[in-house]
Amino acid sequence: MYLKGAKSQKGKASKGSVQIKTSNGRLQLVFSYAGRRHYLSLRFADTPQTRKFAEKRAKEIELDILSGNFDSTLGKYKPQSSLSTDAPEETKEELQPTLDQLWEKFLEYKRPQCSPSTMRMQYRTFSGYLRDLPTLDLEQAVEIRDHVLQNVPLNSAKRFIVRLSACCD
């Protein structure tokens, strides 16, 4: 990773690396991917703590580019609005929603796309499955999957797991 202050250093970064720059007192990540130059503002003032956060995010982008998992929309790398304070050391786990909270938002998103009967018959059933889960912690995905496969009919379990996956995406 090539670190760069405001405009104090000059030189070309190595291919696939992410530069950390300061623009108007705010941290910014700069890199090229697929022949395009990308600028990602982190919206954090340049402090030792936020610079560590920027370094971590830069490493994440570099690894995603190398592994072929790069999110070209940059949505994965942008700070969440709830995280856009000057305290990025707050972990995502502290602010991560539970599965039932995500499910409610997912239903709101799906409602205009589905017929009322689909919402009533399919998604109400899936909501019942959700209430019966042993945990709503997203970190316990394997436990959730195993519970669903053991306690829900196989065809319904497959459809429910697909919907949960879409919900979490």
N, C-alpha and C positions, 0 to 999 in steps of 0.2 A: 504494500500500500504506500502510496506517495503522499505525504502530508505537505500541505502548502499553506502558508499564512496568507494574509490579505493579498499583497502583490509583492512580497519581499523576495520570493524565490522565483527563478525562471528555469525553464527546462521542460523537456517532454516526459510525460509519465510513461511507464512501461505499458505495453499492450494488456488490456484487461484489468488494469488497476483503477481504483477509485480515488480521486483526489478530494481532500477536505479543504475547502476555502472559506474565507470570511467575506461576506458581501453585506455592506451596510450594517456591520456589527453582528450579523447573524451567520450561523454555520450553513454551509451549502456543500453538497456532494456533486462532483462533476466527473463524468465518465463517458466513454463511447461504447456503444453496443450496436451491432448490425449496421455499421457505417453512420450511425447518428450520434450526435453529441447530446447528452442528457444532463440537465441541471435539476437537482432536487434540493429544494430549500427545506431545512429541518426546523425552521422557525425558532431556534434557540439562540440565545446570546452566547458568544464565544467565552466559555468559562472552562476550567479544568474538568469539571464534572460532565458538562455537555459535550466536550471534545471526546471524552471516553465513550459516550453514547454514540457520537458520530463515527468514531473508529469502529465500534461494534457493527453499526449499520453498514459501513463501507465494506467490512469483511464479509458480511452477509450477502451483499450484492455481488462481490467478487466470487464467492463460493457458488452462488446461484448461476452466474454466468458460466463458470467452469463446468458445473454439473448439468447445464442445460435446463435449469429450472427458473430462469430469469422471468420476472413478471414485467412485461414491456409496458403495462399500464402504469407501473410504479406504485400502484395502490398498496402493495405489500410493504413497501419501504417508507411510505409517508407516515409521519407521526399521526396518531389518532388525535382527534380534537380533544379528547379527555386527557391525553398525555401531553398536550402542547403547552405545558407550563415550563418553567425553568427548572423542573425537577425530574429529568428523564430517568433517574435512578429508580423511580417508582416502577415496579415490575408490572408486566401485563397481567400476571396472575391476580394481583390485587384488584385490577380493574376489569378483568375478564368476566363477561356475563355468564350466567349459568345456562344450561341447555333449555330449561323452560322459558327463560327470557328470550333466547334466540328463537325458540319455536313460535312464540307469540308474534314476534316481528316477521318471521317467515310466513305465518298464516296471513298477516296483513298484506304482505307482498303478493302471495298467491291468490288471495280472494278475488281481485279483478280479473285474473287470468282463468279462473275455474268456474264451472257452472255451480249454482247453489247446491245441486244434488251431490256433486263431487265433494264440495266442502262439507256437506252434512254427513254423507255416508263414509267417505274415505278419511278425511282429515279429522273428523270427530273420533273415529275409531283409533287413529294414530295418536291423537291427544290422550285417549284413555291408556294406550300402551305407555305413553310418556309418564303419566301419573304413577304407573306401577313400577317404574325403574327403581333399582336400589340406590342409585346416585344420579345427580344431575351435573356432576363435576365433569367438565370436558376432558380433564386429564385422565379420567377413568374410562376412556372409550372402549378398551378391550373388555372391561367388566360389563359395560352397557351392552355391547354386542353379544357377549356370551349369554347374558340374561335374556335378551330378546330371542336369540336362537333356541333357548331352552324352554321359553314360556309362551311363545307366540307361534301359531301355525306357520310352517315353512314359507309358503307363498306370501303370506302377509308380512312375515319377518323380513323377507328380502325387500319387499316394497317399502316397508317402514325404514329399514336401514338406508336404502337409497334416498328416501326423503330426509332422514336425519343428516346424511352426508351433504345433500343440497342445502339444507338449513344452515349447517356449519360453514359451508363455503360462502 
